[in-house]
Amino acid sequence: MMESASLLIFGLGYCGRAVAALARAAGYRVAGTTRAGGPGALRFDDVAIPLAEATHLLITAAPEEGNGDPVLARYRTEIAAAPRLRWIGYLSSTGVYGDRGGEWVDETTSPRPASPRTERRVAAERAWQAFAGHCAVDVFRLAGIYGPGRSVFDDLRAGRARRIIKPGQVFSRIHRDDIADAILAAMTNAPARGTRVFNLADDEPGASAAVIEEAARLLGLLPPPAIPFADAAPTMSAMALSFWAENRRVRSEISKGALGLAWRYPSYREGLAAILAEETAEGRAEQGEIGGTR
């Protein structure tokens, strides 16, 4: 890491906060935004000084319909003029690959977006990559994100998990902590200029139903009844239907090799087990505090 490295994160959401914690532990000065600001966060419209000081910039916000990338719409000129900027990271989606009929894609596969949402993603990727003559630009294409507080355990406990069966359909996914590890590794070992594309997806694409079954097993519950996709589809949102309309397997071998990483959680099995262990430990700690012990 360079001396006095400073990271500005546009979007302190689920992944942004995980990256912020990891970067601080690695010695970065970190600032981040939310739309309204608040504890530990800057307002989106109030980052002139942190942007001028930033050596590293991470964008987690999704492009908006009609307006494109919200950060570029507001700060394109300031980013181009940022005197210390060395690296830009943009969080995109493996959705840019479109439907591949269950076949594998990797970092060399050309995007083939099949919806307005993923077309906006590709446009945003290219807009950020235009800065590659000024600094390093890394595009991270993320599979389905899960982790503590955002997993199928929550749906099972709430009684809203649905075990939908669509033969041959698989989804790729990635644990939040593996995302943070990959971003920190890319920041720390970035070239002076140019652009790279990283796929962040674990090593085992799997059926949605298989993940629910494993989570139910870990909780000691019976899985919810199987529902054929044809029966579930009429009750799905347009967003959910768009996800189920695409079927692909995402490889990350090139990315892991370039970043020198092995995933902490190479499949949903390890990831779910770690989430449950963390939740169990937190529950015990809370009970100890309530009982007056430490």
N, C-alpha and C positions, 0 to 999 in steps of 0.2 A: 504493500500500500504506500502511495506517495505521502509525503509530509503534509500535515494539515488537510487531509482529504475531507470534503464536505459533501454529503449526499442530501439532495432535495427530492422528496417523494411526492408526486402529484397523485394523491388518493391514498389516505391512510385507512384503507379498508382491511379486509381479512388478510390478504397477502401482504399489503403494504406495511402493516404493523409487525408482521413476522420478520420481514426484511429489515425494518428499522431496528428491531431488537438485536438481530444478528450483527448488523453493521455497527451499531454502538459498541457491542462487545468486541468487535474487531478493531476499534479505535477511530471509526468515522464520526465526525460531527454530523448529526442527522436532524433535519427539519422535514415536516410533512404537512400536507393540506387536507382539509375537508371543505365542503362547500360553505359551511357556516362557521368553521373554526371550532374552538372549544378547548377543553383541557388537553394539553400536549399537542395541539394542532393549530396551524395557521389557517386563516381564511384564504380561499382560492384566489381572491382578488387582492391579496396583501402579501406578495412574496417578492417584491422588487429587490430587497436587500439579500435575502437568501439565494435568489437566482443569480445575482451578480457575484456571489461568493462561491457558488456551487462548482465543484470539480466533477461531480457525478449527478445524473438526473435519471429518475425512474418514473415512468408513467404507467399507472395502473388503470386509468379511467378509460371506459369504452367510448368509441365514437358515437356521436349523436345523429339521429335522423335529421337531415337537412343542414346540419351545422358541421358535420365531420368531427375531427378530433378536437375536443374542447380546449385542450392545452395549447395546441397550435393556433386555434382560432383566437385565443387571448394573448399568447406570449411568443408567437413565432419570431417577431423582430428582436425581442429581448434575448431569446435563446441563441439566435444567430450571433448576437453581439456579446454574449457572456464571456468574459475574458479568461476565466480559469477552467472552463468546461473541457473535460477530457473524455467523458463517456456518457452515452445515453442508452438506457434500457427501456424497451417498450414491451408491455405484456399484451400479447395477441392471443389467438385461439387456434387450436388444431382444426376448428371448424372451417378454416380457409381451404382445407383440402377437399371439402365437399364429400359427396357419396362415392365410395369406391367398391361397393358391393362386397364388403368384408375383407378386401385385399389390404396388404400392408402399404403404408406410406412412410417415407423418411425425410430427412432434411433436404435431400436433393429433389424431392417431388415438387413439381410446380403447383401452385395454388389453383384450385378450381372451385371457387365459391359458388354456392347454389341458392343463396338467399340474399335479400338486401342487407341483412345484418352482417353476413360474412363478406359481402362485397365492400361494405364500409370498413371492415377490418383490413382487407387487403389494401384499400386506398390509404388507410392510416399508416400501415407498415411502410408503404412506399414514400409517404410524406416524411416520415421520420428518417428513413434511409437516405433522404436527400441531404442530411447533415453529415454524411460519412466522409466528405472531404474536409470537414472541420474537426471532427473527433471520431472516436469509435462509436458505432451504433449497433447494438445487439437487439434482435427481435426474438422474443421468447414465445413460442406457440404452445400454449397450455392446454392439456387435456382437462377432463372434468375434475374440478378441485374438491377435495374433501379434507377433513382434519378435525381436531377437537372443536366441538360446538357446531360442526357442520358435517354431519354424517348420518348414515341410515339409522344409527342408534336412536337419534332424536325422533325420526318418523315412526320407528317401531314402538317406542315408549308412548308416543302420542296416539298410537292406533291408526295412523294415516299411511303407513307403508303399504304399497301395492306390489305384489309379486307378479309382474306382467311377463307373459311368455310370448316371445316372438322368435321362432326357431331361426338360428343363424345370426341373430343380431348381437353385436358386442359393442361395448363402449370402452374407451381408454380413459384412464384417470390418473391423478397424481396427488400425492399428499402435500399439504401446505408447507411442511418443513423441508421437503425435498425441493420445492420451488425456491424457498429462501436460500438453501444451500447453493443451488445452481446460480442464482443471481449474484450472490456474494463471490462465488468463484469466478464468474465472468467479469465482475467489476475489478477484482483484484489482479486479473491476468489479461487485461484488455490490450489490444494493439494500440498504436498511436492514432490510427485512422482506419476507416473501412467499416464494412458491415458484416455481421455474422447472423445466422439463423440457428436457433436451438429449439428442438422439440423437447418438451418436458412432459413425459408420459411414462408410467411405470412399465415393468417388463411383461405384464400379463393382462392384456385386454380380456374383459369378461362380460358375461351376460348380467344385466341388472338383477335378474332373479337370483343368480348365484351369490351376488354380494348380500342381498337381503337374507338369503338362507344362512350364510356364514355369520352375519351379525346376530341373527336370531339364535343360532347355536351358541355363540359366545355369551348371550344374555340368558341362556337356559329357557328360551321361549320356543313355542311352535311357530314356524313361519306362517305368514298370512296365506290364505288360499290362493292358488294359482288362478290368474285371470288371462284368458287369451287376448292378445293385442287387439284383435278385431272388436272385442267387447269393451276394452278400455278406451280405445281411440275416440269414440264420440264424446267422452267426458274430459278429454285433454284440452289444454290451452293450445293456441296456435304455436307458442314457443315450444312447448313440449312435443307437439307433433313434428316440428321442424327437426328436433334432435333425433326422434325415432325414425325419421325419414332417411337418415344418413347412417351408413354402416362402414366403418373402416378400422383398421388396426394400425396404431401409431408406434413406430420405432424411435428410440432415442439413443441408439448405440453411438452414433457419430457425436452427438452432444456430450454424452458421458465421457467419451474418450478425449474430446477437446478440452473438457473442463476438469478432467482427472477425478471423476466422481464415480462412486457406486451409490445407488439409491439407498437411503436408510430403510425404505419400505418398498421392496421390489414388486410387491403385489398388494392387493387389497387385504389379503389375510394378515400380513404383518402390520399393515397400517391400522386395521380395525382393532387388532389385539393391543397395539400401543395406545390407541385412543381410549379403549376401555380401561387399561391399566392406569392411565393418567386420570381419568374420571374417578376411578375407585380411590386412588391416592388422594385426590382433592376432597372427595367426600369424607374420607377418614380424618383428614386434617381439619375440615370444618367441624366435624363432630368433636374432635379434641379441643378446639377453641371454645365451642359451646360448653363443653364440660370443664373448662378451666385449665386444661393441660396444653402443653406445647409440643 
